[in-house]
Amino acid sequence: MTRLTQAHILAVLVPAGLLGGALAFQYLGGLAPCELCIWQRWPHGVALTVALLALLPVLGQARRAMIALAALGITVSGAIGIYHAGIEQHWWQGVTACTAAPVAGTTEEILAQIMATPLVRCDAIPWSLMGISMAGWNAILSLTFAGVILWLIRKKA
């Protein structure tokens, strides 16, 4: 297996795994995401899409560039993860918006929906492993694997 193929496999598996984990925590574990959690998902979605598009045989030499672009998306998510983890640790001030689902219906139904919607704060840590939050793990894993992907696709001197 070539280094480019190994990088390509990682460029697909890393964002898919991290997105899958985030969605599992949300839908199976009941942890509603904050605004920054959602922000971290978008670059992984782009990275996964680009990495899957790189499977197209018509790309030829552009495959390496597409994999590098996927690594860039993974890196962006990791950078947002650092920002989010810093907010959770109160190292710096973060965004002030909260996350809420859209509401519809009668006045009473809207009020009931609003009252039932959990307030999700970006500066609170809802889950951690070994003292590292999900945002921290996203940063660690994203930046590590993005570095590995870029190392694997470098051209030999």
GUTOR-172907 format. One record per residue: residue in three letters; z, y, x of N, C-alpha, C in turn. Coordinates in steps of 0.001 Angstrom, whole numbers, plus 500000, padded with zeros to 6 digits. Each point is the difference from the previous one (the first is absolute). Layout:
N
res ALA, nzz Z, nyy Y, nxx X, cazz Z, cayy Y, caxx X, czz Z, cyy Y, cxx X
...
// end
This chain:
157
res MET, nzz 500000, nyy 498823, nxx 500851, cazz 500000, cayy 501177, caxx 499149, czz 500000, cyy 501241, cxx 500898
res THR, nzz 499120, nyy 500920, nxx 499721, cazz 499900, cayy 501202, caxx 500819, czz 501127, cyy 500974, cxx 499686
res ARG, nzz 500219, nyy 500934, nxx 500925, cazz 501025, cayy 501023, caxx 499775, czz 499641, cyy 500864, cxx 498804
res LEU, nzz 498704, nyy 500279, nxx 499810, cazz 499568, cayy 500798, caxx 498854, czz 500320, cyy 499285, cxx 498688
res THR, nzz 499790, nyy 498692, nxx 499969, cazz 500325, cayy 499213, caxx 498802, czz 501509, cyy 499998, cxx 499752
res GLN, nzz 500788, nyy 499862, nxx 501063, cazz 501455, cayy 500048, caxx 499850, czz 500436, cyy 501357, cxx 499445
res ALA, nzz 499411, nyy 501065, nxx 500538, cazz 500323, cayy 501343, caxx 499520, czz 499620, cyy 500152, cxx 498538
res HIS, nzz 498846, nyy 499442, nxx 499641, cazz 499530, cayy 500098, caxx 498621, czz 500946, cyy 499265, cxx 499049
res ILE, nzz 500439, nyy 498843, nxx 500397, cazz 500950, cayy 499240, caxx 499178, czz 501282, cyy 500812, cxx 499788
res LEU, nzz 500511, nyy 500592, nxx 501091, cazz 501202, cayy 500833, caxx 499870, czz 499745, cyy 501230, cxx 499130
res ALA, nzz 498814, nyy 500589, nxx 500123, cazz 499666, cayy 501200, caxx 499223, czz 499943, cyy 499699, cxx 498506
res VAL, nzz 499793, nyy 498751, nxx 499645, cazz 500036, cayy 499602, caxx 498589, czz 501415, cyy 499588, cxx 499601
res LEU, nzz 500636, nyy 499168, nxx 500820, cazz 501297, cayy 499431, caxx 499625, czz 501152, cyy 501008, cxx 500001
res VAL, nzz 499998, nyy 500924, nxx 500947, cazz 501133, cayy 500928, caxx 500104, czz 500100, cyy 500911, cxx 498768
res PRO, nzz 498935, nyy 500739, nxx 499646, cazz 500164, cayy 500836, caxx 498803, czz 500162, cyy 499186, cxx 498727
res ALA, nzz 499334, nyy 498843, nxx 499927, cazz 500156, cayy 499146, caxx 498813, czz 501441, cyy 499517, cxx 499884
res GLY, nzz 500577, nyy 499588, nxx 501106, cazz 501380, cayy 499511, caxx 499992, czz 501003, cyy 501091, cxx 499674
res LEU, nzz 499817, nyy 501188, nxx 500607, cazz 500940, cayy 501083, caxx 499746, czz 499859, cyy 500551, cxx 498583
res LEU, nzz 498773, nyy 500102, nxx 499515, cazz 499809, cayy 500403, caxx 498597, czz 500568, cyy 498952, cxx 499052
res GLY, nzz 499728, nyy 498754, nxx 500295, cazz 500521, cayy 498914, caxx 499163, czz 501515, cyy 499993, cxx 499969
res GLY, nzz 500611, nyy 500224, nxx 501152, cazz 501457, cayy 500065, caxx 500058, czz 500554, cyy 501149, cxx 499191
res ALA, nzz 499367, nyy 501169, nxx 500124, cazz 500453, cayy 501174, caxx 499238, czz 499879, cyy 499756, cxx 498505
res LEU, nzz 498879, nyy 499409, nxx 499590, cazz 499807, cayy 499724, caxx 498574, czz 500963, cyy 498926, cxx 499503
res ALA, nzz 500313, nyy 499029, nxx 500840, cazz 500975, cayy 498965, caxx 499620, czz 501382, cyy 500623, cxx 499815
res PHE, nzz 500396, nyy 500890, nxx 500924, cazz 501285, cayy 500679, caxx 499842, czz 500027, cyy 500810, cxx 498709
res GLN, nzz 498868, nyy 500605, nxx 499662, cazz 499945, cayy 500826, caxx 498790, czz 500007, cyy 499154, cxx 498737
res TYR, nzz 499075, nyy 499049, nxx 499908, cazz 499813, cayy 499276, caxx 498735, czz 500859, cyy 498744, cxx 499863
res LEU, nzz 500363, nyy 499377, nxx 501094, cazz 500867, cayy 498820, caxx 499922, czz 501453, cyy 500348, cxx 500275
res GLY, nzz 500216, nyy 500957, nxx 500912, cazz 501358, cayy 500385, caxx 500364, czz 500563, cyy 501164, cxx 499217
res GLY, nzz 499149, nyy 500682, nxx 499233, cazz 500466, cayy 501098, caxx 499167, czz 500331, cyy 501284, cxx 500743
res LEU, nzz 499495, nyy 500163, nxx 501230, cazz 500248, cayy 501228, caxx 500755, czz 498868, cyy 500990, cxx 499752
res ALA, nzz 500271, nyy 501011, nxx 499203, cazz 498987, cayy 501010, caxx 499704, czz 499721, cyy 500808, cxx 501261
res PRO, nzz 498727, nyy 500257, nxx 500314, cazz 499673, cayy 500747, caxx 501219, czz 500184, cyy 501507, cxx 499810
res CYS, nzz 500379, nyy 500666, nxx 501076, cazz 500049, cayy 501458, caxx 499974, czz 498613, cyy 500535, cxx 500361
res GLU, nzz 499867, nyy 501306, nxx 499994, cazz 498702, cayy 500608, caxx 500293, czz 499492, cyy 499620, cxx 501395
res LEU, nzz 500880, nyy 500009, nxx 500996, cazz 499572, cayy 499656, caxx 501358, czz 499662, cyy 498523, cxx 500140
res CYS, nzz 500638, nyy 499154, nxx 499219, cazz 499629, cayy 498576, caxx 499994, czz 498549, cyy 499848, cxx 499542
res ILE, nzz 499644, nyy 500747, nxx 498970, cazz 498621, cayy 499968, caxx 499498, czz 499049, cyy 500544, cxx 501059
res TRP, nzz 500393, nyy 501079, nxx 500666, cazz 499150, cayy 500576, caxx 501048, czz 499692, cyy 498980, cxx 501084
res GLN, nzz 500977, nyy 499157, nxx 500345, cazz 499801, cayy 499002, caxx 501052, czz 499018, cyy 498915, cxx 499570
res ARG, nzz 499854, nyy 499784, nxx 498721, cazz 499109, cayy 498947, caxx 499503, czz 498525, cyy 500379, cxx 500105
res TRP, nzz 499675, nyy 501272, nxx 499785, cazz 498596, cayy 500427, caxx 499981, czz 499268, cyy 499693, cxx 501310
res PRO, nzz 500547, nyy 500350, nxx 501168, cazz 499267, cayy 499679, caxx 501237, czz 499821, cyy 498495, cxx 500212
res HIS, nzz 500983, nyy 499204, nxx 499550, cazz 499843, cayy 498543, caxx 500095, czz 498868, cyy 499526, cxx 499098
res GLY, nzz 499890, nyy 500592, nxx 498811, cazz 498905, cayy 499650, caxx 499104, czz 498646, cyy 500339, cxx 500601
res VAL, nzz 499919, nyy 501170, nxx 500629, cazz 498754, cayy 500399, caxx 500665, czz 499713, cyy 499060, cxx 501165
res ALA, nzz 501020, nyy 499700, nxx 500799, cazz 499817, cayy 499107, caxx 501153, czz 499518, cyy 498623, cxx 499555
res LEU, nzz 500596, nyy 499473, nxx 498951, cazz 499597, cayy 498691, caxx 499495, czz 498560, cyy 500033, cxx 499507
res THR, nzz 499642, nyy 501036, nxx 499281, cazz 498629, cayy 500139, caxx 499486, czz 498994, cyy 500061, cxx 501147
res VAL, nzz 500293, nyy 500822, nxx 500994, cazz 499093, cayy 500142, caxx 501147, czz 499895, cyy 498684, cxx 500764
res ALA, nzz 501131, nyy 499322, nxx 500199, cazz 499982, cayy 498721, caxx 500720, czz 499202, cyy 498949, cxx 499234
res LEU, nzz 500112, nyy 500000, nxx 498683, cazz 499208, cayy 499048, caxx 499205, czz 498515, cyy 500356, cxx 500035
res LEU, nzz 499681, nyy 501286, nxx 499976, cazz 498602, cayy 500414, caxx 500108, czz 499405, cyy 499613, cxx 501349
res ALA, nzz 500842, nyy 499961, nxx 501021, cazz 499533, cayy 499615, caxx 501336, czz 499567, cyy 498540, cxx 500061
res LEU, nzz 500295, nyy 499239, nxx 498956, cazz 499536, cayy 498610, caxx 499932, czz 498508, cyy 499906, cxx 499700
res LEU, nzz 499419, nyy 501078, nxx 499475, cazz 498582, cayy 499988, caxx 499645, czz 499146, cyy 499805, cxx 501249
res PRO, nzz 499115, nyy 499020, nxx 499975, cazz 499195, cayy 499723, caxx 501201, czz 499021, cyy 501117, cxx 500361
res VAL, nzz 499646, nyy 500844, nxx 499058, cazz 499029, cayy 501062, caxx 500279, czz 500567, cyy 501077, cxx 500930
res LEU, nzz 501308, nyy 500012, nxx 500214, cazz 500607, cayy 501037, caxx 500825, czz 499716, cyy 499821, cxx 501487
res GLY, nzz 499860, nyy 498780, nxx 500445, cazz 499685, cayy 499737, caxx 501403, czz 500966, cyy 500675, cxx 500950
res GLN, nzz 499475, nyy 500928, nxx 500808, cazz 500807, cayy 500680, caxx 501021, czz 501051, cyy 500933, cxx 499403
res ALA, nzz 499840, nyy 500387, nxx 498757, cazz 500963, cayy 500906, caxx 499358, czz 501303, cyy 499284, cxx 499657
res ARG, nzz 500012, nyy 498691, nxx 500123, cazz 501208, cayy 499227, caxx 499665, czz 501192, cyy 500465, cxx 500817
res ARG, nzz 499813, nyy 500207, nxx 501289, cazz 501095, cayy 500448, caxx 500874, czz 500536, cyy 501358, cxx 499515
res ALA, nzz 499104, nyy 500905, nxx 499652, cazz 500424, cayy 501324, caxx 499521, czz 500747, cyy 499900, cxx 498679
res MET, nzz 499548, nyy 499118, nxx 499127, cazz 500671, cayy 499811, caxx 498710, czz 501414, cyy 499446, cxx 500206
res ILE, nzz 500143, nyy 499079, nxx 500922, cazz 501327, cayy 499436, caxx 500286, czz 500899, cyy 501079, cxx 500604
res ALA, nzz 499443, nyy 500833, nxx 500858, cazz 500766, cayy 501119, caxx 500559, czz 500424, cyy 500965, cxx 498897
res LEU, nzz 499117, nyy 500246, nxx 499044, cazz 500335, cayy 500869, caxx 498870, czz 501114, cyy 499386, cxx 499159
res ALA, nzz 499966, nyy 498684, nxx 499817, cazz 501084, cayy 499321, caxx 499282, czz 501316, cyy 500155, cxx 500767
res ALA, nzz 499955, nyy 499868, nxx 501318, cazz 501202, cayy 500194, caxx 500822, czz 500527, cyy 501424, cxx 499854
res LEU, nzz 499092, nyy 500967, nxx 499880, cazz 500415, cayy 501383, caxx 499793, czz 500739, cyy 500147, cxx 498668
res GLY, nzz 499488, nyy 499360, nxx 498949, cazz 500687, cayy 500037, caxx 498711, czz 501393, cyy 499392, cxx 500085
res ILE, nzz 500113, nyy 498893, nxx 500710, cazz 501302, cayy 499354, caxx 500186, czz 500937, cyy 500939, cxx 500766
res THR, nzz 499466, nyy 500691, nxx 501004, cazz 500782, cayy 500958, caxx 500780, czz 500503, cyy 501150, cxx 499132
res VAL, nzz 499141, nyy 500506, nxx 499123, cazz 500395, cayy 501103, caxx 499109, czz 501155, cyy 499561, cxx 499111
res SER, nzz 499929, nyy 498780, nxx 499459, cazz 501095, cayy 499513, caxx 499175, czz 501287, cyy 499894, cxx 500815
res GLY, nzz 499882, nyy 499537, nxx 501241, cazz 501169, cayy 499919, caxx 500877, czz 500597, cyy 501369, cxx 500287
res ALA, nzz 499141, nyy 501001, nxx 500183, cazz 500484, cayy 501362, caxx 500248, czz 500740, cyy 500544, cxx 498773
res ILE, nzz 499459, nyy 499737, nxx 498819, cazz 500698, cayy 500411, caxx 498775, czz 501328, cyy 499249, cxx 499896
res GLY, nzz 500014, nyy 498742, nxx 500425, cazz 501233, cayy 499216, caxx 500013, czz 501066, cyy 500616, cxx 500905
res ILE, nzz 499578, nyy 500521, nxx 501162, cazz 500951, cayy 500683, caxx 500887, czz 500568, cyy 501235, cxx 499299
res TYR, nzz 499120, nyy 500777, nxx 499405, cazz 500425, cayy 501200, caxx 499265, czz 500993, cyy 499623, cxx 498900
res HIS, nzz 499671, nyy 498964, nxx 499222, cazz 500854, cayy 499567, caxx 498903, czz 501346, cyy 499488, cxx 500523
res ALA, nzz 499976, nyy 499195, nxx 501047, cazz 501248, cayy 499475, caxx 500563, czz 500884, cyy 501141, cxx 500510
res GLY, nzz 499383, nyy 501026, nxx 500575, cazz 500768, cayy 501160, caxx 500453, czz 500667, cyy 500733, cxx 498853
res ILE, nzz 499311, nyy 500072, nxx 498876, cazz 500585, cayy 500624, caxx 498808, czz 501165, cyy 499149, cxx 499494
res GLU, nzz 499803, nyy 498685, nxx 499988, cazz 501079, cayy 499099, caxx 499554, czz 501238, cyy 500127, cxx 500885
res GLN, nzz 499791, nyy 500208, nxx 501290, cazz 501122, cayy 500125, caxx 500937, czz 500543, cyy 501429, cxx 500071
res HIS, nzz 499377, nyy 500910, nxx 499219, cazz 500403, cayy 501409, caxx 499948, czz 499812, cyy 500694, cxx 501348
res TRP, nzz 498963, nyy 499571, nxx 500739, cazz 499657, cayy 500656, caxx 501256, czz 499237, cyy 501286, cxx 499725
res TRP, nzz 499280, nyy 500037, nxx 498880, cazz 499264, cayy 501200, caxx 499586, czz 499871, cyy 500001, cxx 498489
res GLN, nzz 499630, nyy 501166, nxx 499478, cazz 499840, cayy 500184, caxx 498553, czz 498665, cyy 499397, cxx 499567
res GLY, nzz 499973, nyy 499415, nxx 498830, cazz 498774, cayy 499391, caxx 499508, czz 499454, cyy 500688, cxx 498772
res VAL, nzz 499111, nyy 499310, nxx 499321, cazz 499409, cayy 500522, caxx 498775, czz 501072, cyy 500063, cxx 498921
res THR, nzz 499812, nyy 500897, nxx 499042, cazz 501019, cayy 500165, caxx 498961, czz 499559, cyy 499432, cxx 498660
res ALA, nzz 498778, nyy 499487, nxx 499929, cazz 499507, cayy 499441, caxx 498736, czz 500604, cyy 498615, cxx 499778
res CYS, nzz 500048, nyy 499601, nxx 498758, cazz 500440, cayy 498652, caxx 499686, czz 498855, cyy 499268, cxx 499316
res THR, nzz 500135, nyy 498709, nxx 499875, cazz 498948, cayy 499181, caxx 499418, czz 500386, cyy 499618, cxx 498580
res ALA, nzz 499076, nyy 500155, nxx 499066, cazz 500235, cayy 499603, caxx 498616, czz 498686, cyy 499550, cxx 499385
res ALA, nzz 500085, nyy 499036, nxx 499109, cazz 498806, cayy 499505, caxx 499318, czz 499589, cyy 500989, cxx 498911
res PRO, nzz 498711, nyy 500037, nxx 499652, cazz 499571, cayy 500876, caxx 498907, czz 500661, cyy 499579, cxx 498684
res VAL, nzz 500251, nyy 500965, nxx 499144, cazz 500636, cayy 499724, caxx 498714, czz 499073, cyy 500402, cxx 498868
res ALA, nzz 500125, nyy 499305, nxx 498863, cazz 499169, cayy 500296, caxx 498825, czz 500734, cyy 499529, cxx 498748
res GLY, nzz 499600, nyy 500545, nxx 498870, cazz 500577, cayy 499579, caxx 498722, czz 500619, cyy 501172, cxx 499265
res THR, nzz 500874, nyy 499647, nxx 499066, cazz 500701, cayy 501027, caxx 499232, czz 501050, cyy 500657, cxx 500890
res THR, nzz 500585, nyy 501072, nxx 499503, cazz 501024, cayy 500704, caxx 500767, czz 501162, cyy 499076, cxx 500340
res GLU, nzz 500416, nyy 499207, nxx 499027, cazz 501116, cayy 499075, caxx 500230, czz 499620, cyy 498928, cxx 501026
res GLU, nzz 498756, nyy 499480, nxx 499905, cazz 499545, cayy 498975, caxx 500944, czz 499880, cyy 500574, cxx 501413
res ILE, nzz 499481, nyy 501226, nxx 500103, cazz 499877, cayy 500649, caxx 501307, czz 501376, cyy 500212, cxx 500616
res LEU, nzz 500944, nyy 500473, nxx 499206, cazz 501360, cayy 500215, caxx 500498, czz 500617, cyy 498684, cxx 500452
res ALA, nzz 499805, nyy 498941, nxx 499226, cazz 500531, cayy 498689, caxx 500376, czz 499376, cyy 499511, cxx 501305
res GLN, nzz 498681, nyy 500214, nxx 500137, cazz 499321, cayy 499578, caxx 501234, czz 500505, cyy 500793, cxx 501203
res ILE, nzz 500168, nyy 501303, nxx 499819, cazz 500494, cayy 500837, caxx 501096, czz 501404, cyy 499573, cxx 500405
res MET, nzz 500858, nyy 499749, nxx 499034, cazz 501375, cayy 499608, caxx 500299, czz 500078, cyy 498620, cxx 500650
res ALA, nzz 499022, nyy 499130, nxx 499707, cazz 500000, cayy 498652, caxx 500564, czz 499328, cyy 499938, cxx 501368
res THR, nzz 499299, nyy 501066, nxx 500388, cazz 499287, cayy 500007, caxx 501272, czz 500985, cyy 500226, cxx 501139
res PRO, nzz 500004, nyy 499094, nxx 500992, cazz 500932, cayy 500184, caxx 501112, czz 499553, cyy 501150, cxx 500900
res LEU, nzz 500952, nyy 500769, nxx 500478, cazz 499714, cayy 501039, caxx 500978, czz 499956, cyy 499319, cxx 501359
res VAL, nzz 498885, nyy 500119, nxx 500683, cazz 499835, cayy 499335, caxx 501286, czz 499964, cyy 501067, cxx 501080
res ARG, nzz 501017, nyy 500006, nxx 500838, cazz 500124, cayy 501004, caxx 501044, czz 499411, cyy 499482, cxx 501304
res CYS, nzz 499304, nyy 500879, nxx 500710, cazz 499407, cayy 499637, caxx 501286, czz 501038, cyy 499938, cxx 501117
res ASP, nzz 501161, nyy 500608, nxx 499787, cazz 501012, cayy 500014, caxx 501052, czz 501067, cyy 498919, cxx 499815
res ALA, nzz 499784, nyy 499097, nxx 499064, cazz 500927, cayy 498897, caxx 499781, czz 499351, cyy 498699, cxx 500477
res ILE, nzz 500796, nyy 499113, nxx 500557, cazz 499493, cayy 498717, caxx 500494, czz 500369, cyy 498927, cxx 498977
res PRO, nzz 499028, nyy 499521, nxx 499220, cazz 500323, cayy 499002, caxx 498982, czz 500149, cyy 498583, cxx 500555
res TRP, nzz 499426, nyy 499739, nxx 501181, cazz 500030, cayy 498667, caxx 500594, czz 499830, cyy 500141, cxx 501503
res SER, nzz 500735, nyy 499177, nxx 500747, cazz 499823, cayy 500002, caxx 501454, czz 500238, cyy 498596, cxx 500539
res LEU, nzz 499448, nyy 499753, nxx 501166, cazz 500184, cayy 498733, caxx 500713, czz 500370, cyy 500354, cxx 501429
res MET, nzz 501134, nyy 499530, nxx 500448, cazz 500510, cayy 500295, caxx 501336, czz 500149, cyy 501512, cxx 500211
res GLY, nzz 500360, nyy 500712, nxx 498932, cazz 500213, cayy 501432, caxx 500080, czz 498726, cyy 500830, cxx 500013
res ILE, nzz 498859, nyy 499360, nxx 499785, cazz 498714, cayy 500712, caxx 499991, czz 499441, cyy 499953, cxx 498583
res SER, nzz 499626, nyy 501176, nxx 499479, cazz 499488, cayy 500094, caxx 498634, czz 498573, cyy 499469, cxx 499926
res MET, nzz 499495, nyy 499887, nxx 498770, cazz 498607, cayy 499567, caxx 499817, czz 499051, cyy 500977, cxx 500677
res ALA, nzz 500280, nyy 501290, nxx 499924, cazz 499147, cayy 500989, caxx 500670, czz 500038, cyy 499788, cxx 501513
res GLY, nzz 501167, nyy 499718, nxx 500518, cazz 500132, cayy 499726, caxx 501434, czz 499236, cyy 498753, cxx 500413
res TRP, nzz 500105, nyy 498945, nxx 499186, cazz 499253, cayy 498773, caxx 500304, czz 498499, cyy 500238, cxx 499916
res ASN, nzz 499581, nyy 500799, nxx 499014, cazz 498578, cayy 500318, caxx 499918, czz 499549, cyy 500711, cxx 501272
res ALA, nzz 500794, nyy 500957, nxx 500473, cazz 499653, cayy 500725, caxx 501220, czz 499921, cyy 499062, cxx 501197
res ILE, nzz 501000, nyy 499163, nxx 500165, cazz 500040, cayy 499082, caxx 501145, czz 498814, cyy 499038, cxx 499969
res LEU, nzz 499812, nyy 499336, nxx 498870, cazz 498939, cayy 498997, caxx 499902, czz 498610, cyy 500637, cxx 500054
res SER, nzz 499822, nyy 501099, nxx 499292, cazz 498690, cayy 500658, caxx 499974, czz 499596, cyy 500482, cxx 501386
res LEU, nzz 500891, nyy 500722, nxx 500660, cazz 499648, cayy 500550, caxx 501305, czz 499839, cyy 498914, cxx 501055
res THR, nzz 500820, nyy 498964, nxx 499931, cazz 499860, cayy 498891, caxx 500953, czz 498663, cyy 499303, cxx 499822
res PHE, nzz 499695, nyy 499619, nxx 498775, cazz 498759, cayy 499256, caxx 499772, czz 498759, cyy 500868, cxx 500164
res ALA, nzz 500087, nyy 501279, nxx 499665, cazz 498862, cayy 500895, caxx 500251, czz 499720, cyy 500060, cxx 501497
res GLY, nzz 501059, nyy 500065, nxx 500801, cazz 499840, cayy 499980, caxx 501456, czz 499376, cyy 498699, cxx 500489
res VAL, nzz 500439, nyy 498890, nxx 499441, cazz 499430, cayy 498697, caxx 500379, czz 498515, cyy 499943, cxx 499621
res ILE, nzz 499665, nyy 500460, nxx 498813, cazz 498606, cayy 499994, caxx 499547, czz 499147, cyy 500844, cxx 500938
res LEU, nzz 500461, nyy 501190, nxx 500320, cazz 499233, cayy 500872, caxx 500899, czz 499889, cyy 499406, cxx 501392
res TRP, nzz 501048, nyy 499343, nxx 500471, cazz 499964, cayy 499335, caxx 501306, czz 498981, cyy 498864, cxx 499990
res LEU, nzz 499960, nyy 499253, nxx 498898, cazz 499065, cayy 498871, caxx 499907, czz 498536, cyy 500438, cxx 499936
res ILE, nzz 499727, nyy 501154, nxx 499405, cazz 498600, cayy 500406, caxx 499836, czz 499480, cyy 500848, cxx 501156
res ARG, nzz 500869, nyy 500317, nxx 500949, cazz 499516, cayy 500824, caxx 501118, czz 498893, cyy 499242, cxx 500737
res LYS, nzz 499078, nyy 500745, nxx 500505, cazz 498913, cayy 499392, caxx 500765, czz 500476, cyy 499709, cxx 501406
res LYS, nzz 499556, nyy 498899, nxx 500542, cazz 500371, cayy 499661, caxx 501367, czz 499366, cyy 500993, cxx 500960
res ALA, nzz 500793, nyy 500422, nxx 500985, cazz 499494, cayy 501000, caxx 500963, czz 499046, cyy 499374, cxx 500997
// end
